[in-house]
Amino acid sequence: MMFDKYLNDSLNRITNSNVKKAMAYSLFAGGKRVRPALAIALMKAYGDQVERIYPFACAIEMIHTYSLIHDDLPAMDDDTLRRGKNTCHVEFDEATAILAGDALLTEAFYQVSLCKTTAEIKIQLIQLLSDYAGANGMVLGQCLDMEAENHNQLTVMDLQKIHENKTGKLLTIPLIGAALLSNHEKDINMWKEIGRLIGLSFQIQDDVLDVTSSTEVLGKNINSDLVNQKATYVSVLGLDEAIKLSNTYYEEAFCKMKELAIDIQPLEILLDKLSNRVS
Ligand code: GRG
């Protein structure tokens, strides 16, 4: 079964309502599925069955989708366009979008309960999601990002702290999750570092694409950082240095992967795609 079919079927147990419609709308609005792809690639690299990670990958995609719905709300970035479509609160309404985000976050933990693994590993997966997506992780990053809006003298170190949490933690969850599910706990510290590097690189690309791409290609309003007067890797380092730093981080991540006793190819292919992404 393909991952998107699993994701689609995961909604079968949800009672029909406007909230369910909004959850489905945002889950299937054309996301790139980068986080599930990382989890699947690592399962392959470990020689494990990819389907074993589907419930966990589904949980991550649900949390990712909730974060985007809430990030687009008027109280946060107030965005009207994502993935070339209306944002959730524009398509439905603000209250429904808030509830859809809440429901996706909650449903993620139901999905973890479906993982075919031991109770001990499920507890570790639950702790991982709570820690990395919550107030020690992605939510912390979002909070630091909001606080930073009032400071105009941000350094690269400040940006690093924000984005290791806001972007990096959610991109690290699939790697640690796959290591846990395929019984490679000894590799977890390495995946933490690799996830951090991929996360920073992914964020720098996001900042670069915001000034170099177009609304048509990106599916969202461009120059949003400039309009919101946000400090970004591009505003702090300049465009060329930002691109260089993004490539360096991807290379470092790749070098670290090579130190592990795994079949590197599935991750190499994915990392190559990510480092050349245009949206
Ligand atoms: C609201 C708790 C809360 C957190 C929001 C993730 C986030 C934190 C905000 C989204 C805005 C943003 C630019 C985040 C940086 C990470 C990023 C580039 C997200 C977009 O991920 P993609 O490109 O999205 O994987 P698709 O649309 O492909 O699923």
Boltz pocket constraint, residues with backbone or C-beta under 6 A from the ligand:
constraints:
  - pocket:
      binder: B
      contacts: [[A, 30], [A, 31], [A, 32], [A, 33], [A, 34], [A, 35], [A, 64], [A, 66], [A, 67], [A, 68], [A, 70], [A, 71], [A, 83], [A, 133], [A, 138], [A, 139], [A, 142], [A, 166], [A, 167], [A, 202], [A, 203], [A, 206], [A, 279]]
      max_distance: 6.0
